[in-house]
Amino acid sequence: MFRTRIIPSKPVLILEGNEKNMVVTDLHIGFENSLTSNEIFIGKNTSINETIEDIVETIRIEKPDSVILLGDIKSNIKNISKNEWNDVPLFFEKIQNEANVIVIPGNHDSNIQKLISNKTIMTSSTGMILEDTLLTHGHTMPSENYSHVNKIIMGHVHPVYFNEESVLNGQRVWVSLKTDKQIIFPDKTGEIEITIIPSFNRYFFATQKRKYRKSISPIIERIKNISTARIVTLDGTIIGDESIIDKVL
């Protein structure tokens, strides 16, 4: 069995067992293109340099055997932008100097194999299994092949707390859910735990709730009845339970 812990003030999950893994998700390297089109400028190379520095610093402190990237490393969905051609290989070069890297592709990671080295371990987009846990980006529905798992760790939905009357409005949060396993795997019974990791990209925040009501994750969309939930800020403060889930997902 491995144990999980979050790093205070960082959207980073540590899995500790026979090996130590550091999990991050939703880097969206190259996202500046979409900001520039809306006349928002954050400075050349600002985001990629911050991302590399933050992750390298955390690796040097935690000393994991591997870094697991849980999808959406790049930002463009169908194409590879000029920024991504430059920044994604640079990112992998710097990170692989510190630890092994495992990539679980997300829905934004088409053609990412053109940007990574042969040292990178790349899994199927359906995810990978560690003991009784499925690590997946979250944009696909797990198959019955994974029905033996008791936990799912995912990203994809960028959980953010929405409450205009709160000083925490627009802040990234961790979400831990428990629900009936049968909802995800119809042939199974019992309970399954789902952990949603916040986006690593610090510029992904909001102050107004998304206008759409339907979740962009088929996993989350299936969950109508949540047994329990825990909503936690990046600094580790528990701010709510299942009663405020509609303010997060």
N, C-alpha and C positions, 0 to 999 in steps of 0.2 A: 504494500500500500504506500502511496505517496501522499504527502500533505500539501495543501495549497495555502499561499499567503499573498496578500497584496503588498506592494511597496508604498508606504505613505507618500502622498502627494504626486505619485506617478501612476499612469494607467498601465501598470506592468504586473503580471501574475507570475509567481514563482511556484513551480511544481518540484517538490523535493522527495526523492525516493532513492533507488539504486543509482540514479543519475539525477542531475539538477537541470531543469529546463526553465528558461525565461520566455514568457509568452507576451507578445504585443500584437496589436491588430490595427488595421485601417490607418496606415501611414499616409496614403494618398500623395505620394511624391509626384510633383508636377502639377499640383492643384492650382498653383498661382495663375495658370493660363485662364481659368474661369474667373478668378478675381480681377485680372487685368481687363477682361472684356467688360466688367462692370465698373471699371475705373477705380479699382481698389488696388493699391500698390504696397507691398510689404518689404521691398528692397531685394535687390538681386542676390540670389544664393542664401538669403536669410533663413528660409525654412529648411532647406536640405542641410545646411551647416548646423542648425539647432537640433535637428533630428539626429544627425550623426553624433554630435557631442553628447546629447542626452542618453542615447542608447549605449555608446561606448563607455561613458561614465558609470552607468548602471551595471554593465557587464564587468567592469573592473572591480566594482564593489562586491557584486554577488558571485562572480566567478562561476557562471553556469557551464555545463558541458555543451549545451546547445541553446541557440536562440530560435524559437519557433515563431515564424511570421504568419499570423492567422488570416492572411488575405488582404486584398486591396493595398498592395505595396505601391502600385502606380495609380494614377488618378483617371486617365482617359480610359473609357470602357472598350472601344473598338480599335483605336489607333495608338501609336506611340508618338507622343509629342516630342518636339525638339528638346524641351527641358528633361523629359524622361530618358531620352537617348543619352544625355550627359549625366544626369543625377542618379538614376537607378544603379548603373554599374559602379559609380563612385561610392554609393551607399554600401553595396555588397562588398566592395574591396575593403572598405574601412572596417565593416562589421566582421568579416571573415578573418581579419587579422587578429581578432579577439576571441572568437568562438566558432564552433560549427553552426551552420545556418540551415534550417529546414523551412521550406516554403509550402504552405497550404494555399493554393490559389483562390482568390475571390472573384467576384463578377467583374472587377475592373482590371484583372490581370491577364487579359488576352495577349498572347505573343510575348509574355514576360520571359519565356525561355530564351529569347533573343538578347536579353539584357543581363542574364546571370551567367556565372562561370560554371565550369564542370565540377567545381568543388561544392556547389550548392545542392542539397538534397531537395528534390521537388516531389511532393506526393500528388495523389489525385485530388481534384476539387471537392470530392465527397468527404475528405478529411483523413485523419489518422487516429489509431487507437493507442492509448497508454493505459494499461491495466483495465479498469472498468470505466474508462472515460473516453468519450469521442471529442476530439478537437476538430472543429470545422469552422469555416468562415460564417456560415449561417444563411447563405442564399439558396441552398438546395435542401430538399427533404431527405433525412437519413433513410437508407434502405433497411430492409429487414435483416440484412447481413450484420448490422450494428445493434440489433435488438437486445444483445446481452449487456449493453452498457447501462450503468446507473446514473451517469452524469454526462452532461454535454457542456463544453466550453466553446463559446462562439463570440463573434464580433458583429460586423455588418450593419447593425441598426443604430450605431452612434447614440447610445442612451444619454439623454439630456433632461434635466429637471426643469419643468415649465411651471412657474407660479409667479405672476407679475407682482404679487404682494410680498415676495420673499427676496432677501438679499442673495439667495442662491439661484435665482432665476437665470436660466441659460447655462448652468454649470454641468460639466460632464459628471456622470455618476456610474457606479457599479450597480448591477442588478443581479440578485440571486433569487431564483424562482424554484418552487417545488410544485409539481402537478402530477396528474395520473399518467403513468407510463403508457397506458393504452392509447392515449391521445396521439402519441408519437409512433408507437409500435403496437398496432391493433391486436396482435396475438399475445401480448404480454400484460401482466398485471403488476400492481405495486406502484411505487412512486419514483419519479425521476427528478433530478436536480439540474437546473440550467443556470450557468453563470454567463452573463453578458459583460464582456470587457469594454470599457470606454475606448473611443478612438484615441490613438496616440497623437494624432494631429491636433495640436493645441489651438489651431485656428478654426476648428470645426466646433462652433458653439452657436447658440441661437437665443433670442429673447422672445420669440413668438412661437407658439405651438405649430407644428406642421399642419398644413391645411387638409392633408389627406388623413383619413381615419384608419385605412387599412394598412397593416404592417407590411413592410417590404420583405419580411422574412416569412417563408412558409411555415417554419417551426413556430414562431411566435403567433402567427395568424391562427394556427390550430388551437392555441391555448385559450379557451374561453373561461375555464374555471381554474383559478390559481389557488392552490391550497395555502401556501404561504409565500411571502416575498420580503426581501430586505433591500432597501435602497440606501446606498452608502456613497458619500462624497469622496473625492480623491484623497482628502486628508484623513479618511477613515471614520468620519462621523455618520452614524446611522440617522437618516432623516425621515424614514417612513417604512411602511409595510405595504401589503397588497391593496390597502385602501387608497393609495395614491398612485397606483400603477398607471392609471390613465394620464398622469402628468409626466410620465417618463417614456412610455412606449406608444 
